[in-house]
Amino acid sequence: MAVANAISEHAVVRFREAIHGWPAGTIGAVVSDYGEVVLVEIANEAGETLEFVQAPVAQLELKR
């Protein structure tokens, strides 16, 4: 059974705590899903990629 609101590819997420130098509250988009860890793209307001970060799903929340 699929879980509603689960973090998966293409989800926009917010960091619940600092991850790899990015502060809590950082917004990104999930580009790859590896189960308990996802690859998040962090971009600026112009849409330019700043960094890709591997983040544990437990440290992320869906941006609403």
Buried (B, 14 or more C-beta within 10 A) or exposed (E): EEEEEEBEEEBEBBBBBEBEEBEEEBEBBBBEBEEEBBBBBBEEEEEEEEEEBEBEBEBBEEEE
